[in-house]
Each structure stands twice: as structure tokens, then as C-alpha cells.
């Protein structure tokens, strides 16, 4: 193992180092160190093929949770079973939580994420050791260096701008405009509508990213940034949780279990506007009220102790789960923090599971997503709800 290059990262950028090593078609390992982190980039004939880092957020388990491959609860259980000599990926394969193709794909993404992370380093030291191969069992990345650098530079630019706009992902997003006016007069892409409807003045940016269901958190943050720039929303520090009489935490509206009542609010639909927007904006952007000429009036019915309680569905999205920041809180240990989402569709509502620990069931069948019909029974943990359509009218 020959040390042939070393220096200070305050004077050299990692993309420049990789380009230099690529010209010489070097095979070896570029070791990068700074006080809080150590990273190794393995090269084969000048191209990065493998990488690892001590940074917690770049570990395989955290990436699997971020990409929705496993839940945090599943990961915690697997990590609790790990013993010396056993790798997380192997245990997930044995448990059949991932197949080999899925694991290989995530491992390759992990390599690229570790490489991209180094592009933003402004201090530290580097050392290149010649003729050091990657680990024999490593899943390696096969990607042109120029393409890899280009993608990394894009991400640095986006992350830099977004970090300035949203320095703290625990901050809360709240709407600045009447949602009904937005629906009647504004065009957004389907992804933008989905994120916009999750802004309720209670949920943090990180919670919205999780509920939106996009494996790429950066994409959701970018949408929130665009909505903030357009003055549809603003981001503020979360207000402290109110206390109930006697010092205990207050019970939120929307709890399906316990004595709390459920209350939903809504507004009138604004008159639809006509303009030249379609000639200017992104072709994927649509006016929300153009999605359907019908309005479906429906509700959820909670079945409990031989009785029924009805909850009208008058908003465009609802979240269900154990966390207090859901629209419908299900106080059941078998229910995940953010368990599922209800999205309005042209024909009613679609029920979407949010990679929950114990799954969501419609008519006894475990689902990832299902268009609901009147009479369908939804089960989350021990909670049983029936979806009912009252009537359908023209908009």
C-alpha cells in the first residue's frame, strides 16, 4: 500500500482530486478525514466504485428508512438482533424484507450518496493510497466520473440553497393563502398539490417529507421551497404544545380512541378563474378543480363497541396515525406514527399506506394503495373504519 498523494482539503476540492486521479487511471483508496467524520472513496482505473463513511445519516439503515424500504421500527428490531460479523443487508435478506436486487440498488445509491457528501467538504485532510482494491464483497458502482461529478454538483447547489431557506427541518409550514382560492385559480403539478395539501400549520418540514412518500427527501423540500417563494406558504418555528388542566398534555381533536371528539373544518369553493396560465406554465401543472367535474361527498365511519361515529371528509388530504400531528389520530400501539394517507381523487378518495410497520388493510387485504368504494372497510391496528359515499354532484 503506497501513499502517493496527500494534502489539505481547504486548498483542493474533492471533484478536482477525483478528476486528477481519473486522468492517471489510478486504482486505490482516497481517504478523507475531518474531526467529525472519516470517508473512504475506492477507485478502479480512475472511477469511484465503492465508498463508506462514519457519518450516521449515510449508514445503510438510515438510507433504507429514508427510501421507504423499511420502517424505523423494523430497522430498530433488526439492529437489536445484529451480532458481531453479521451485516445489516444479510439479515434483511434473511428476513425477506428486501430481495437481492433491491439491496444491490440501495447499496449503489449509498455509494453515490457518500461520494456526493464529500463534494461539500471545505476543510480536512486527504491521502491517496495506490493499488488498494475495494472490499471483495462490496457491491460496486459502475458510473462515468463526469456524470457522477455533474450530479453531485447539482445536489450541492440545491442543498446549499435549501439549507439557507430551511435551516431547521423541525420548523412548521403554514399556509398564507386560502386553499380553496388556490384550488380554483392556480396550476400545480400533481406532486406539488400533494405536498401543498399536507401543509396545515402543525406538521414540521421533516414530517411533511415523510408523509409525502417521496424516497428523495430533497425533492419534497424543493417543492416546499418553491411554494414558499410563491408566497403560498411560510415556515415558522413550532409553537409549544399546550398543556391540559392538571399539567398533562392536551388531547388533540381527531383521536379515534378515547373520549376526544373529532372535528373537521372546511371552506366554500371559490369561483373558477380563466386566464392564459396554460400557455406559460409547466405542462404537468394542472388546475385542481379541472381534475373532475364531480364532487364526491363522503365520510369515514368508526365502528367501535357496537356503535358508529361518522367523520365527514371535506378536505383534500388526511393523514392517519399515532402521532399527534395527524388529522386523524389512532391511539393504538400497533399503528405507526404516520401510518396512512387519504387523498381526494376524481371518484372519491384513495387510501395510501405510508410504509407502516403492521400494514393497512382494505376489506381484509393488505394494500399499498387502494381506490375506495362505498362500503369498503379499512383496518389500522384494532381500529375499524368504513368508507361511505353520501352523494355525488356536479362541481
C-alpha positions in Angstrom: 0.0 0.0 0.0 1.8 3.1 -1.3 0.9 6.6 -0.1 1.4 8.7 -3.2 -0.7 11.8 -2.6 -1.8 13.9 0.5 -2.9 17.4 1.3 -5.3 19.9 2.8 -9.0 20.0 1.7 -9.1 23.7 2.3 -6.9 24.0 -0.8 -8.3 21.2 -3.0 -11.9 20.3 -3.8 -12.8 16.6 -4.0 -14.1 16.8 -7.6 -10.7 18.1 -8.6 -8.9 15.3 -6.8 -11.1 12.7 -8.5 -10.6 14.2 -11.9 -6.8 14.2 -11.3 -6.8 10.6 -10.3 -9.0 9.7 -13.2 -6.6 11.1 -15.7 -3.9 8.7 -14.4 -6.5 5.9 -14.3 -5.5 5.2 -10.7 -6.8 2.3 -8.7 -6.7 2.8 -4.9 -8.4 4.5 -2.0 -8.8 8.2 -1.3 -9.1 8.7 2.5 -10.7 11.9 3.7 -10.7 13.0 7.3 -12.1 15.8 9.3 -12.8 16.0 13.1 -16.3 14.6 13.0 -16.1 12.2 10.0 -13.9 9.8 8.1 -14.7 8.7 4.5 -13.0 6.4 2.0 -13.5 6.5 -1.7 -12.3 3.5 -3.6 -11.3 3.9 -7.3 -10.8 1.4 -10.1 -9.0 2.7 -13.1 -9.9 6.3 -12.2 -13.7 5.8 -11.5 -15.2 5.7 -7.9 -16.7 2.2 -7.4 -17.2 2.0 -3.7 -17.3 4.3 -0.7 -18.0 4.2 3.1 -18.3 6.8 5.8 -18.6 7.1 9.5 -21.4 9.7 9.1 -24.6 8.4 10.7 -27.0 9.7 8.1 -25.1 7.9 5.4 -25.4 4.5 7.0 -27.3 1.8 5.1 -30.1 1.6 7.7 -30.8 5.3 7.6 -30.9 5.3 3.8 -33.3 2.3 3.8 -35.7 4.2 6.1 -35.4 7.4 4.0 -36.2 5.5 0.8 -39.2 3.8 2.4 -37.7 0.3 2.1 -38.1 -0.4 5.8 -39.8 1.5 8.7 -37.8 2.9 11.6 -39.4 0.3 13.9 -38.4 -2.6 11.6 -34.8 -1.2 11.4 -34.6 -0.9 15.2 -35.7 -4.5 15.7 -33.1 -5.8 13.1 -30.3 -3.7 14.6 -31.2 -5.2 18.0 -30.5 -8.7 16.6 -27.2 -7.9 14.9 -24.2 -9.6 16.4 -20.5 -9.3 15.5 -19.7 -10.5 12.0 -23.3 -10.1 10.7 -24.2 -7.4 8.2 -27.5 -5.5 8.2 -28.1 -6.3 4.5 -27.7 -10.0 5.1 -30.2 -10.0 7.9 -32.7 -8.1 5.8 -32.3 -10.6 3.1 -32.9 -13.5 5.5 -36.0 -11.8 6.9 -37.2 -11.3 3.3 -37.7 -7.6 3.9 -35.6 -6.9 0.8 -34.6 -9.1 -2.2 -31.1 -9.1 -3.6 -31.9 -6.8 -6.4 -33.4 -4.2 -4.1 -30.5 -4.4 -1.7 -27.9 -4.1 -4.5 -29.8 -1.0 -5.8 -29.8 0.7 -2.4 -26.1 -0.1 -1.8 -25.2 1.5 -5.1 -27.2 4.6 -4.2 -25.4 4.6 -0.8 -22.0 4.7 -2.6 -23.1 7.7 -4.7 -24.5 9.5 -1.6 -21.2 9.1 0.3 -19.3 10.5 -2.8 -21.7 13.4 -3.1 -21.3 14.2 0.6 -17.6 14.8 0.1 -18.1 17.4 -2.6 -19.2 19.9 0.1 -16.2 19.5 2.4 -14.2 22.7 2.9 -11.7 21.5 5.5 -9.9 18.3 6.4 -7.0 16.3 5.0 -6.8 13.7 2.2 -4.5 10.8 1.5 -4.5 8.6 -1.6 -3.1 5.0 -1.3 -2.2 3.4 -4.5 -3.3 -0.2 -5.5 -5.8 -0.7 -2.7 -8.8 -2.6 -4.1 -12.4 -2.2 -2.7 -13.6 -4.9 -0.3 -14.1 -8.2 -2.0 -17.8 -8.5 -1.1 -18.7 -4.9 -1.9 -21.5 -4.0 -4.3 -19.7 -1.6 -6.7 -21.0 1.4 -8.7 -20.4 1.5 -12.4 -20.8 5.1 -13.5 -18.9 7.6 -15.6 -16.9 10.0 -13.3 -18.1 13.1 -15.2 -21.8 12.1 -14.8 -21.1 11.4 -11.1 -19.5 14.8 -10.6 -22.2 16.6 -12.5 -24.9 15.1 -10.3 -23.0 15.8 -7.2 -22.5 19.5 -8.2 -26.3 19.8 -8.8 -27.0 18.5 -5.4 -24.6 20.8 -3.7 -26.2 23.8 -5.4 -29.7 22.6 -4.3 -28.8 21.7 -0.8 -26.9 24.9 -0.3 -29.9 27.0 -1.4 -32.4 24.9 0.6 -30.2 24.9 3.7 -30.3 28.7 3.7 -34.1 28.7 3.2 -34.8 25.9 5.7 -32.0 25.8 8.2 -34.1 23.6 10.6 -36.4 20.8 9.3 -38.3 20.8 12.7 -39.8 24.1 11.7 -43.5 24.2 10.7 -45.1 25.0 7.4 -48.3 27.0 7.3 -50.5 28.3 4.5 -50.6 32.0 3.6 -53.5 31.9 1.2 -57.0 30.5 1.1 -56.6 26.8 -0.1 -59.9 27.0 -1.9 -58.8 30.0 -3.9 -55.6 28.2 -4.8 -57.6 25.1 -5.9 -59.8 27.3 -8.1 -57.2 29.5 -9.7 -53.7 28.1 -9.5 -52.0 25.3 -11.5 -49.5 23.0 -9.8 -48.0 19.6 -10.7 -49.6 16.5 -9.0 -46.5 16.3 -6.7 -46.9 19.9 -5.8 -50.6 19.6 -5.0 -49.9 16.6 -2.8 -47.3 18.5 -0.8 -49.4 21.6 -0.6 -52.3 19.8 0.9 -50.0 18.4 3.7 -49.3 22.0 4.9 -51.5 22.5 7.9 -49.6 24.8 10.4 -48.9 21.8 12.7 -46.6 19.4 10.7 -42.9 20.0 10.6 -40.9 20.0 7.3 -39.4 16.6 8.1 -42.9 15.2 8.9 -44.2 16.5 5.5 -41.3 14.9 3.7 -42.1 11.6 5.4 -45.8 11.7 4.7 -45.4 12.8 1.1 -43.9 9.4 0.4 -41.2 10.5 -1.9 -38.0 8.5 -1.5 -36.0 11.6 -2.4 -36.5 14.0 0.6 -34.7 16.7 -1.3 -37.4 16.7 -4.0 -40.1 17.4 -1.4 -38.0 20.1 0.3 -37.6 21.7 -3.1 -41.3 21.8 -3.7 -41.8 23.4 -0.2 -39.2 25.9 -1.1 -41.0 26.8 -4.4 -44.3 27.1 -2.5 -42.6 29.5 0.0 -41.1 31.5 -2.8 -44.5 31.9 -4.5 -45.9 33.0 -1.1 -48.3 30.1 -0.8 -46.8 29.0 2.5 -44.3 30.3 5.1 -42.1 28.4 7.5 -42.1 29.3 11.2 -40.8 27.8 14.5 -43.2 25.3 16.1 -45.4 26.6 18.9 -45.0 24.8 22.2 -47.6 22.1 22.9 -50.4 23.4 25.1 -51.0 21.6 28.4 -54.3 20.3 29.6 -55.6 21.2 33.0 -53.7 19.4 35.7 -50.4 19.6 33.8 -50.9 16.8 31.3 -50.6 17.1 27.5 -53.9 18.1 25.9 -55.8 15.6 23.8 -56.0 16.7 20.2 -59.1 16.7 18.1 -59.3 13.8 15.8 -58.5 10.9 18.2 -60.3 7.8 17.2 -59.8 6.2 20.6 -60.6 7.7 24.0 -63.1 10.4 24.9 -61.9 13.2 22.5 -64.3 14.3 19.8 -63.5 14.6 16.2 -63.9 17.9 14.4 -63.2 18.8 10.7 -63.3 22.2 9.1 -63.6 23.3 5.5 -64.5 26.2 3.3 -66.6 27.1 0.3 -65.3 26.5 -3.2 -64.2 29.7 -4.9 -65.4 30.6 -8.3 -63.1 29.2 -11.0 -61.0 31.7 -12.9 -59.9 31.7 -16.5 -56.6 33.1 -17.8 -53.6 32.3 -20.0 -51.7 30.2 -17.5 -51.8 27.1 -19.7 -49.6 28.9 -22.3 -46.9 29.7 -19.8 -46.5 27.2 -17.0 -45.1 23.7 -16.8 -47.2 21.3 -19.0 -47.5 18.9 -16.0 -49.2 21.6 -13.9 -53.0 21.4 -13.7 -55.8 23.4 -12.1 -57.1 21.3 -9.3 -60.8 21.8 -9.9 -60.3 20.7 -13.6 -59.4 17.2 -12.4 -63.0 16.2 -12.2 -66.4 17.6 -13.0 -67.8 15.8 -10.0 -67.8 16.4 -6.2 -68.0 13.3 -4.1 -69.4 13.8 -0.6 -68.2 11.0 1.7 -67.3 10.1 5.2 -65.4 7.7 7.4 -67.5 5.7 9.9 -65.7 4.4 13.0 -67.0 1.0 14.2 -66.5 0.6 18.0 -68.2 -1.2 20.8 -71.2 -2.0 18.6 -71.7 1.7 17.8 -70.8 4.1 14.9 -69.3 7.5 14.7 -69.2 9.4 11.4 -66.4 11.8 10.3 -67.2 13.8 7.1 -64.3 14.0 4.6 -64.4 17.6 3.3 -60.7 18.3 2.9 -58.4 17.1 0.1 -56.0 15.0 2.1 -56.0 13.4 5.6 -53.3 11.6 7.5 -53.9 8.8 9.9 -51.5 7.5 12.6 -50.4 7.5 16.2 -48.6 10.9 16.1 -50.4 13.9 17.4 -49.8 15.8 14.1 -52.1 13.5 12.1 -55.5 14.7 11.0 -57.0 11.5 12.5 -55.1 10.2 15.5 -55.3 6.5 16.1 -54.2 5.8 19.7 -53.1 2.2 19.1 -49.5 0.8 19.7 -49.9 -1.3 16.5 -50.4 1.8 14.4 -47.3 3.7 13.1 -46.6 7.3 13.9 -47.7 8.3 10.3 -49.5 5.2 9.2 -51.6 6.2 6.1 -52.9 9.0 4.0 -56.3 9.7 2.3 -56.0 11.6 -1.0 -59.1 13.0 -2.8 -59.4 11.6 -6.3 -61.8 12.3 -9.2 -64.0 9.5 -8.0 -63.7 9.9 -4.2 -60.7 9.0 -2.1 -57.6 6.9 -2.5 -56.1 5.2 0.6 -52.3 5.1 0.7 -50.2 3.2 3.2 -47.1 5.1 4.3 -44.8 2.1 4.7 -46.4 1.4 8.1 -45.0 -1.3 10.4 -48.1 -3.5 10.6 -49.7 -2.5 7.3 -53.0 -1.1 6.2 -56.0 -3.4 5.2 -58.9 -2.7 3.0 -61.6 -5.4 3.1 -59.2 -7.7 4.8 -56.5 -7.4 2.2 -53.1 -5.7 2.9 -52.6 -2.8 0.5 -50.1 -0.2 -0.5 -52.7 2.0 -2.3 -56.4 1.4 -3.0 -59.2 3.5 -4.6 -62.1 3.4 -2.0 -65.6 2.4 -2.9 -68.6 3.0 -0.6 -68.8 0.2 2.0 -65.1 -0.6 2.0 -63.8 -1.4 5.5 -60.4 0.0 6.5 -58.4 -1.6 9.3 -55.4 0.0 11.1 -54.3 -1.9 14.1 -57.5 -2.5 16.1 -59.3 0.4 14.6 -62.1 -0.4 12.0 -63.5 2.3 9.7 -66.0 2.1 6.9 -65.8 4.5 3.9 -69.2 5.7 2.8 -70.2 7.9 -0.1 -73.3 10.0 0.6 -73.8 11.5 -2.8 -72.0 12.7 -5.9 -72.8 16.1 -7.5 -71.5 18.2 -10.4 -68.9 20.8 -9.4 
